Amino acid sequence: MILVTGGTGLVGSHLLCKLIEQGEQVRVLFRTENSKQAVKDIFTYYNINGFEKIEWLQGDLMDYFLLTDALKEVTCIYHCAAMVSFKPSDRSSMFHVNVEGTANLVNAAIECEIDKFCHVSSIATLGKSQNGELIDESSFWQNDDNHSVYSQSKFRAEMEVWRGIKEGLNAFIVNPSVIIGPCHETKSSGQLISTLSKNMTFYTGGGTGFVDVRDVVNAMIAISNSEHVNERFIINGENLKYKQLMQTSASVFGVKAPSIKANRALTGIAWRLERLKYMLWGKEPKMTKETARTSQNQSKYSNEKVKHAFNLSFYSIEESLTNVADYKMR
């Protein structure tokens, strides 16, 4: 039996498709009934049978006794659950879910003697590129004030996993770059796709890594089925500048590509205006100070370790965006 947390999210729903397709017995920890529809939509899109074979367990990562019950007969955990936000006001909620929730699950996994624990983290926990060099698994977290609240929470969550490893847990961590794939528009990745599928005027000078959700899932399963434990793997498809990403998405979605570069001064004005609108009318900001800063930075990530260890190939981001466009048109 396999337990999946965050099974109704982008990574989780695609992971469920793959596990069910492979004939695995799967139990999913979920919070609300309506979130299950998103998973059913993904199964329908990929024409995969077996959605009804999933064992659903409604609950919360904060309920330790529920977790130990959920782990009965379980041999492997895929911990995909996380709260994603770049608003400083969400700090308390994110640390509660991402850090305390992970700590609870790690403790329950140790108590129940789980064979394998996969923790889905993020490239946000790794160091930033210096002088354009590639970031790999040996890169270190740089403790400064430039980290988003989200990256801080995910870093602390990783520390709980490493602590569990010290206490005997067989675990590994995957650090995906920005994940592209079909999902509901209310999800963080869905919001990105919603933006990319519209006419755009401005682009920023930064860039980062991007990866297809199917590649993330394939890597997670490959690592889980191997002897690799107590290490991390970066999962990255391509390193792109944001302008390249927007141009590619404009071609795929048939919309206007951006033509005006927004420098630091312009994005600085933009996030301040968004903050003012939030203060005056309570409208959710489309840009924060953290996302404005990130939009001007460029980091590049190496996928050599996972690619060579498991002989993996990756979808191009154009193929990923085409997959999303097909999903949106279904």
Buried (B, 14 or more C-beta within 10 A) or exposed (E): BBBBBBBBBBBBBBBBBBBBEEEBBBBBBBEEEEBBEBBBBBBEBBEBEBBEEBEBBEBBBEEBEBBBEBBEEBBBBBBBBBBBBBBEEBBEBBBBBBBBBBBBBBBBBBEBEBEBBBBBBBBBBBBBBEEEEBBBBEBEBEEEEEBBBBBBBBBBBBBBBBBBBEEEBBBBBBBBBBBBBBBBEEBBBBBBBEEBBEEBEBBBBBBBBBBBBBBBBBBBBBBBEEEBBEEBBBBBBBBBBBBBBBBBBBEBBEBEBBEEEBEEEEBBEBBEEBBEBBEEEEEEBBBBBBBBBBBBBBBBBBBEBBBEBBEBEBBEBBBBBBBBBEBBEE
